[in-house]
Amino acid sequence: MRVAYLAHLSLSPESGVSKKIFSQIDLWAEVVEAKLFIISGRKEVCDYVEHKGGKCALYKGPLWSPGSLFVLESLIEEIARWSPTAVYLRRSLFYPGYLKLARMFPLIQEVNSDELEELRLRRRVWYFYQLLMRRWLDGLTDGWVFVTRELMYRPYYSGVPGMKIAIGNGISFDRLPHLPPRQSGGPPRLVFIGEPAPWHGVDKVLRLAETFKAWEFHLIGYQASDFERLPDNVKTYGFLPFSEYISILADADVGIGTLALHRKRMSEASPLKVREYLALGLPAIIAYEDTDFPEGAPFLLRLPNEERNVECCLRDIERFVMSWVGKRVTREAIAHLDLRRKEQARLDFIGKVAKRKGVSFK
């Protein structure tokens, strides 16, 4: 079996999404023939993809323009010449060229979020475009991989054809150390990693900082200029690669996950940043149902998924943080998050989709 992985990837190679895709393709290559086909506005992404034997089209123009259509068409021609058993598409904006792929090969789409809700909050023009156009491709899709069960059971996706499976995000244990408990002493230290987006709820992290003035809060992915005012116990770092922020996590007690998923009308998630916290050994504060921990876990403090979830649970937060100072989550407790297990399940599903489509492969 040979699988073509197609995605728009304009984030840094150090982003959680980039690391996920690169780790996936490495694991796939141990089992099947797998090749990345990437459109990116970053040369460093293309350099990495080409180094791995994939194909990358460098395009820095607007998302939907004659130039982007030309670049995508050239990449689709590359996929067609490679003649994969199946095409695995990381879902993004609809492009007409995807229809050609769907008619030539079994097509599996990976759905990582409710893209309409995200576009509604950030880019209204693209919201209406996606709302109008996505059914063209979705009606030809043979398989769907969702990162949460909630997405899989959304009314829209319940109505589209194709086989469906939910596989929460995993993390590559092989690529991450397991950190020892913090040894530096001092007040509790909490860390938050993310990019500016309303559903991350960083404003709630600031409200926590204003309440627990003796604690330290470290924000990775945010600049001080992103805020009108910062409490004295909050430190920002901007974007950092893993090699630079690992020392901050090593000196932290608790990670903070997404706190405002309700803002995009969702209640379940499996964020990559929380998987990274856990793999490194940090417990986490979240405000949603985690796909891989539906019954909860001692190392996850789950707040209500509502606007005032911080204010209502200050005592629970304080107890949780203080109970984890000087401790770490064990790898044994989160063994089912290992990316190797997740990707074998994904490849098994891709094979079933191709077989159902009548594609012959070994």
Secondary structure, DSSP 4 states (H G I P E B T S, - for coil): -EEEEEEE--S-TTSHHHHHHHHHHHHHTTTSEEEEEEEES-HHHHHHHHHTT-EEEE--S-SSSHHHHHHHHHHHHHHHHH--SEEEEE--S--THHHHHHHHS-EEEEE-S-HHHHHHHH-HHHHHHHHHHHHHHHTT--EEEESSHHHHTSHHHHTS-SEEEE----B-GGGS--PPPP-S-SS-EEEEE--S-GGG-HHHHHHHHHH-TTSEEEEES--GGGSS---TTEEEEES--HHHHHHHHHT-SEEE--S-GGGGT--EE--HHHHHHHHHT--EEESSEETTBTT-BTTEEE--SSTTTTGGGHHHHHHHHHHHTT----SGGGGGGBHHHHHHHHHHHHHHHHHHTT----
